[in-house]
Amino acid sequence: MASDLPAEAPVRRYANWPHAHIEAHDPVMRKLQYFSRNVQQLTLNGSYPSAKHLADACGIPASTITRIIRGEMIPTGRVIANIEVTTGEALWPNHRSHRYGSQ
């Protein structure tokens, strides 16, 4: 793992990102993982042939897409919205109103 990754990078906490098993007590990372998997799926299901194609469509650097998928960064709300608007897909998971620690 590169030492230049931000301290909050998901891959620092979960080495097998985005396929790591994340416990219910870490709901923020679970949402980030869900988003990362959805972005990755866009490049696997043929919607966009590669991270570069998706990034070009969004007008953002290809490294942003690959770093999201690899868990090397936490995307900003603006980046999340940009990807969703560009793809026409709701990629961020819906929020369920649960108290912290409940299942």
C-alpha positions in Angstrom: 0.0 0.0 0.0 1.3 3.4 -1.0 2.4 5.6 1.9 1.0 8.6 0.1 -2.6 7.5 0.7 -4.7 9.7 2.9 -5.1 8.4 6.5 -8.9 8.0 5.9 -8.5 5.9 2.7 -10.8 2.9 3.0 -8.1 0.5 1.8 -6.0 1.4 4.8 -8.7 -0.1 7.0 -9.8 -2.9 4.7 -7.0 -4.4 2.6 -9.3 -6.3 0.3 -11.3 -3.3 -0.8 -13.9 -3.2 -2.3 -14.5 -6.9 -1.5 -13.7 -6.8 2.2 -16.2 -8.0 4.7 -17.2 -4.8 6.6 -19.1 -5.2 9.9 -22.3 -3.5 10.7 -20.6 -1.2 13.2 -18.8 0.6 10.4 -21.8 1.9 8.4 -19.9 4.8 6.7 -17.3 2.4 5.2 -20.2 0.1 4.1 -21.7 2.9 2.2 -18.4 3.8 0.6 -17.9 0.2 -0.3 -21.3 0.0 -1.9 -20.6 3.1 -4.0 -17.2 1.8 -5.0 -18.7 -1.5 -6.1 -21.4 0.3 -8.1 -18.8 2.4 -9.8 -16.7 -0.6 -10.6 -19.8 -2.4 -11.9 -20.2 0.3 -14.5 -16.9 -0.7 -16.0 -17.6 -4.4 -15.8 -21.1 -4.6 -17.2 -20.2 -2.8 -20.4 -21.8 0.6 -19.6 -18.4 2.1 -19.8 -15.5 -0.1 -21.3 -13.0 1.2 -18.7 -12.5 3.6 -15.8 -11.0 6.1 -18.4 -14.1 6.0 -20.5 -16.3 6.7 -17.4 -14.0 9.4 -16.2 -13.9 11.1 -19.7 -17.7 11.0 -19.7 -17.8 12.7 -16.3 -15.0 15.2 -17.1 -12.8 14.0 -14.3 -9.4 12.4 -14.2 -9.3 8.6 -14.7 -7.3 8.4 -11.6 -10.3 9.6 -9.6 -12.4 6.6 -10.8 -9.6 4.1 -10.2 -8.8 5.5 -6.7 -12.5 5.3 -5.8 -12.7 1.7 -6.9 -9.4 0.8 -5.1 -10.5 2.6 -1.9 -7.6 5.0 -2.1 -9.8 8.0 -1.6 -13.1 9.1 -0.3 -15.0 10.9 -3.1 -16.5 14.3 -2.5 -20.2 14.8 -2.7 -19.6 16.7 -5.9 -17.8 13.8 -7.5 -20.5 11.3 -6.4 -23.2 13.6 -7.9 -21.2 14.1 -11.1 -20.9 10.3 -11.6 -24.6 9.7 -10.9 -25.8 12.5 -13.1 -23.5 11.5 -16.0 -24.4 7.8 -15.8 -28.1 8.3 -14.9 -27.6 5.8 -12.2 -28.2 6.0 -8.4 -24.9 4.7 -7.2 -24.8 5.9 -3.6 -26.8 3.6 -1.4 -30.2 4.7 0.0 -30.1 5.8 3.6 -32.1 3.7 6.0 -33.0 5.4 9.3 -31.4 3.3 11.9 -29.8 4.3 15.2 -26.1 3.7 15.4 -25.4 0.2 16.4 -28.8 -1.2 15.4 -29.2 -3.7 12.7 
